[in-house]
Amino acid sequence: SNPLDTVAIRKAVTAGYFYHTARLSKGGNYKTVKHNQQVMIHPNSSLFEDLPRWVIYHELVFTTKEYMRNTIEIENKWLLEVAPHYYKARELEDSTMKKMPKGRGKAKAELDGDIATMVAVN
């Protein structure tokens, strides 16, 4: 009932596009989970500068680099919920304990703070 709660919508998209998943690697680049292909968030995306740790994308577009278009942030645990037949738990290990490049990959607490700030401003 909260219009700012997007979890149900993002879980539904995850259920439909679970095979289009990428994670932020230590080098600050995204890699697809199943094929380990290096991809980037499209520069026109609202997530381009946020760099969430896990994303689902609709399509890949190749120009000078391989870009993900229509991306949303997800949580890796959702993938095991919606596609246990496709993913193994070891493929989806959370890298939050590993060091990320400085300023890369917002932690969930940081994102929650960003949403709280948006709510307070609006």
C-alpha positions, 0 to 999 in steps of 0.5 A, a space after each residue: 500500500 506504500 507507493 514508495 515500496 518497490 520490492 514487490 514490483 522488483 521481485 516480479 521483474 526478477 521472476 520474469 528476467 532472472 536469467 538476465 542478471 549481473 553483479 558488480 565485481 571487485 574491479 568496478 565492472 559488471 559481469 553476468 552471473 551465468 556467462 561471466 560476460 563483462 557488461 556496463 549499465 547504459 549511460 542513459 540509465 538512472 542507475 549509471 552513477 549509483 552502481 548497485 551490487 546486483 541488477 536485472 536488465 532487459 536487453 544488452 546493446 553492443 556499441 563501443 561496449 556491451 551495455 545493459 538497458 532497462 536495469 533495476 536493482 535486485 537482491 541476490 537472495 530473490 534469485 534463489 526464491 524465484 529460480 532455484 532450478 537455474 541458480 546455485 547458492 554459490 553462484 549468488 554469494 553476496 560480495 558485501 564482505 569483500 572489499 569493493 572499489 572506493 565509492 562503488 556498490 552501495 550497501 543496502 543501508 546507504 540505499 535505504 538512507 537515499 530513499 528516506 531522503 527522497 521521501 523527506 524531500 517530497 
